[in-house]
Amino acid sequence: MNALSIQTAQPPLPFASIEAIEADFAAHGYICGPGVATTVYLAAKLAKPILVEGPPGVGKTELAKVAARHAGLTLHRLQCYEGVDEAKALYEWKYGKQLLYTQMLKEKLSEVLDGAADLAEGLHRLDGFSDAFFSEAFLEERPLLKALRSRDGAVLLVDEIDKADQEFEALLLEMLSDYQVTVPEIGTLSATVKPLVILTSNSTRTIGEALRRRCLYLHIDFPGPELERRILHARVPGIDDALAGRLAAFIDALRTLDLRKGPSVSELIEWAQALVMMNVGALDEDVVRRTLGLVVKFRQDMATVEEALPALLSRAP
């Protein structure tokens, strides 16, 4: 095996301070508190992954995107699902290209095999050419390996890791332990600059303790009305402050109901954008009933909200 280990160097990523992260994230439309900014800062400085848990739609995936924009780094995203494996996450061989080259080199192969006494001798002669077909020229990099080998650094988003199985967790542990992977046909490939790794989970499955130990932990919950009002101003240009405040208060009250699925922050943003497009300046029963499908996604939840609508609006003055 030819070892192609690249010496790991870790120049500081451009996360200058906690205050700078919080301010620049806000400038990019991502409103967060000092807890989130502190976790990102420490992850960058300590070269540790972040495991972000919380309900869907609270900004876990967006955190990785805005971190990449803040640092001016490429974002590599791996969307997890049941059965995701090494070929989809790390690397695979370009079998089509290998086959094409084999066809093109048929004549050369005939020359190599000419005069071989038996199959064993023929295989022995071909063995010297196998490395050419299992070299970096035929290596198809997937998100994990792309992020690992980025010479300028990168942000790696492993999205919804709770949808993957424990075997994939083991693969991820191997990579995150030393920020390197071994390709049997090539050797050990190590990070030149360790990527900032963000793993997200909706808590549909418990993540193993071994992976949790390697990560900084961050839980993002639904924001309170005041923070949500700030989010609306950042993400919905032209929204009236009174409407933003009432929407935030209404959604906060709505989440107290026993719903199958509570409205997420992303759904609130879409609702606010729709109301601005409709030139709606006030929130009343008629407007809510006509647009409720933007934030409520189940028929039973719709009936529950409509029944409680007068009380909900009274809590959003």
C-alpha positions in Angstrom: 0.0 0.0 0.0 1.3 3.4 -0.9 0.8 5.8 2.0 -0.3 9.2 0.8 -0.7 10.8 4.2 -0.9 14.6 4.1 0.5 16.3 7.1 -2.3 18.0 9.1 -2.0 21.7 9.6 -4.6 23.9 11.3 -4.4 27.6 10.6 -7.1 29.5 12.5 -10.5 29.7 10.7 -11.9 33.2 10.3 -14.0 33.2 13.4 -12.4 36.1 15.1 -14.7 36.5 18.2 -18.0 35.5 19.6 -19.3 39.0 19.1 -18.2 39.1 15.5 -19.9 35.8 14.8 -23.2 36.9 16.3 -23.1 40.3 14.5 -22.1 38.8 11.1 -24.6 36.0 11.4 -27.3 38.7 12.0 -26.1 40.6 8.9 -26.6 37.4 6.9 -30.2 37.1 8.2 -29.5 34.5 10.9 -30.5 35.9 14.3 -29.0 33.9 17.2 -28.1 34.4 20.8 -24.6 34.4 22.4 -24.9 30.6 23.2 -25.0 29.7 19.5 -22.2 32.1 18.6 -20.1 30.8 21.5 -20.5 27.2 20.4 -19.5 28.0 16.8 -16.5 30.0 18.0 -15.3 27.1 20.3 -15.9 24.5 17.6 -13.7 26.5 15.1 -10.9 27.1 17.6 -10.9 23.6 19.1 -11.4 21.8 15.8 -14.4 19.9 17.2 -17.6 19.0 15.5 -21.0 20.4 16.7 -24.0 18.2 17.2 -27.1 20.4 16.9 -30.4 19.0 18.1 -33.9 20.5 18.1 -37.3 20.4 16.4 -37.5 20.6 12.6 -37.4 24.1 11.2 -35.6 26.0 13.9 -32.5 26.8 11.9 -30.1 23.9 12.4 -29.3 23.4 8.7 -29.2 27.2 8.2 -26.6 27.4 10.9 -24.1 25.5 8.8 -24.9 27.6 5.7 -24.5 30.9 7.4 -21.2 29.7 9.1 -19.8 28.9 5.7 -20.9 32.3 4.4 -19.4 34.0 7.4 -16.0 32.2 7.0 -16.0 32.4 3.2 -15.7 28.6 3.0 -17.2 26.0 0.8 -20.2 24.1 2.2 -20.2 20.3 1.7 -23.6 18.8 2.6 -24.4 15.2 3.2 -28.2 14.5 3.5 -28.5 11.4 5.6 -31.1 8.7 5.1 -31.6 5.1 6.1 -29.0 3.0 4.4 -26.5 5.8 3.5 -23.1 4.1 3.2 -19.5 4.7 2.5 -20.1 5.0 -1.3 -22.5 7.8 -0.9 -20.8 9.6 2.0 -17.1 9.1 1.5 -15.9 7.8 -1.9 -16.5 5.3 -4.6 -14.6 4.3 -7.7 -15.5 5.6 -11.2 -16.4 2.2 -12.6 -17.6 3.6 -15.8 -14.4 5.4 -16.5 -12.4 2.3 -15.5 -14.4 0.2 -18.0 -14.0 2.8 -20.7 -10.2 2.9 -20.2 -10.1 -0.9 -20.2 -11.9 -1.0 -23.6 -9.5 1.6 -25.0 -6.5 -0.4 -23.8 -7.6 -3.7 -25.1 -4.7 -3.9 -27.6 -2.2 -3.0 -24.9 -3.6 -5.8 -22.6 -3.3 -8.3 -25.4 0.4 -7.4 -25.7 0.9 -7.8 -22.0 -0.8 -11.2 -22.0 0.9 -12.4 -25.1 2.9 -15.6 -24.4 1.6 -16.2 -20.9 1.9 -19.9 -20.2 -1.3 -20.1 -18.0 -3.9 -18.1 -16.2 -1.7 -17.7 -13.1 1.1 -16.1 -15.2 -1.5 -13.8 -16.9 -2.9 -12.6 -13.7 0.6 -12.0 -12.4 1.4 -9.8 -15.4 -1.8 -7.9 -15.0 -1.3 -7.3 -11.3 1.3 -4.6 -12.1 -1.3 -2.6 -13.9 -4.0 -2.7 -11.2 -2.7 0.3 -9.3 -3.3 2.5 -12.4 -7.0 1.8 -12.3 -7.3 2.3 -8.6 -5.5 5.6 -8.3 -6.8 9.1 -7.6 -7.6 9.7 -11.2 -10.5 7.2 -10.8 -11.5 8.2 -7.2 -15.0 9.8 -7.0 -15.0 12.0 -3.8 -18.2 12.3 -1.8 -19.1 15.1 0.7 -17.0 13.7 3.6 -13.9 13.2 1.6 -14.3 16.5 -0.3 -14.5 18.4 3.0 -11.6 16.5 4.4 -9.3 17.3 1.4 -10.2 20.9 0.9 -6.9 22.8 1.2 -8.6 26.1 2.1 -10.8 24.6 4.8 -14.5 23.9 4.5 -17.8 23.5 6.4 -19.2 20.0 6.4 -22.9 19.6 7.1 -24.0 16.1 8.0 -27.8 16.8 8.0 -30.3 14.7 9.9 -27.8 12.1 11.1 -30.6 10.5 13.2 -32.0 9.1 10.0 -28.8 7.1 9.3 -28.0 3.8 11.1 -25.3 3.0 13.7 -23.0 1.6 11.0 -22.8 5.0 9.5 -22.1 6.5 12.9 -19.1 4.2 13.2 -17.8 5.4 9.8 -18.2 9.0 10.9 -16.4 8.3 14.2 -13.4 6.9 12.3 -13.1 10.1 10.3 -13.7 12.5 13.1 -11.2 10.8 15.5 -8.1 12.0 13.5 -9.7 13.8 10.5 -8.4 11.2 8.2 -9.6 8.2 6.2 -7.9 5.2 4.7 -8.6 4.1 1.1 -7.2 0.6 0.9 -6.0 0.9 -2.7 -4.4 4.3 -2.1 -3.5 4.8 1.5 -4.3 7.3 4.3 -5.7 10.6 3.3 -5.6 13.3 6.1 -7.0 16.8 6.3 -4.8 19.7 5.3 -7.1 22.0 7.2 -9.7 20.4 9.5 -13.2 21.3 8.3 -15.8 22.8 10.6 -18.2 19.9 11.0 -21.9 20.4 11.9 -24.2 17.4 12.5 -27.9 18.0 12.8 -30.5 15.8 14.4 -34.3 16.0 14.9 -34.0 13.4 17.7 -36.0 10.7 15.8 -33.2 8.3 17.0 -30.8 8.5 19.9 -27.3 9.3 18.8 -24.6 7.1 20.2 -22.6 8.2 23.2 -19.3 7.7 21.4 -20.2 10.3 18.7 -21.7 12.7 21.3 -18.4 12.7 23.3 -16.5 13.9 20.2 -18.9 16.8 19.7 -19.8 20.1 21.2 -23.5 19.9 22.0 -26.0 22.6 21.0 -29.8 22.5 21.3 -31.8 25.0 19.3 -35.4 25.3 20.4 -38.2 27.5 19.2 -37.3 31.2 19.9 -39.4 33.4 22.1 -41.7 36.1 20.6 -39.1 38.9 20.8 -36.3 36.9 19.1 -38.8 35.7 16.5 -39.8 39.3 15.8 -36.2 40.1 15.1 -35.9 37.1 12.8 -38.9 38.3 10.8 -37.4 41.7 10.4 -34.1 40.1 9.2 -35.7 37.6 6.8 -38.9 39.4 5.5 -37.9 42.8 4.0 -40.6 45.5 4.4 -42.6 43.8 7.1 -44.4 46.2 9.5 -43.1 46.1 13.0 -46.6 45.7 14.5 -47.4 42.8 12.1 -44.1 41.1 12.9 -44.8 41.4 16.6 -48.3 40.1 16.4 -47.2 37.2 14.2 -44.5 36.2 16.6 -46.9 36.4 19.6 -49.6 34.4 17.7 -47.1 31.6 16.8 -45.9 31.5 20.4 -49.5 31.0 21.6 -50.1 28.5 18.8 -47.3 26.3 20.0 -48.9 25.9 23.4 -51.8 23.9 21.7 -51.7 20.1 21.6 -50.8 19.8 17.9 -49.4 16.9 15.9 -46.8 19.3 14.5 -46.1 22.7 15.8 -45.2 25.5 13.4 -41.5 26.0 12.8 -39.6 29.2 12.4 -39.1 28.6 8.7 -42.9 28.2 8.3 -43.5 31.4 10.2 -41.1 33.2 7.8 -43.0 31.9 4.8 -46.3 33.0 6.4 -45.0 36.5 7.0 -43.6 36.7 3.4 -47.0 35.7 2.1 -48.9 38.3 4.1 -46.5 41.0 2.9 -47.1 39.9 -0.7 -50.8 40.1 0.0 -50.4 43.6 1.5 -51.9 42.5 4.8 -51.3 45.0 7.5 -53.3 43.4 10.4 -53.9 39.9 11.7 -57.5 39.0 12.1 -59.6 35.8 12.0 -60.4 36.1 8.3 -56.7 36.5 7.3 -55.6 33.6 9.6 -58.3 31.2 8.4 -57.4 31.9 4.7 -53.7 31.5 5.2 -53.5 28.9 8.0 -52.2 26.2 5.6 -48.9 27.9 5.6 -48.2 27.0 9.2 -50.5 24.1 10.1 -50.0 20.9 8.1 -52.6 18.4 9.4 -56.3 18.4 9.2 -56.8 17.6 12.9 -54.4 20.4 13.8 -56.3 22.8 11.6 -59.6 22.0 13.4 -57.9 22.5 16.8 -56.4 25.9 15.8 -59.7 27.2 14.2 -61.6 26.3 17.4 -59.1 28.2 19.6 -58.6 31.1 17.1 -60.4 33.8 19.1 -58.4 33.0 22.2 -55.1 32.8 20.2 -55.7 36.2 18.7 -56.5 37.7 22.1 -53.0 36.5 23.3 -51.4 38.3 20.3 -52.5 41.9 20.8 
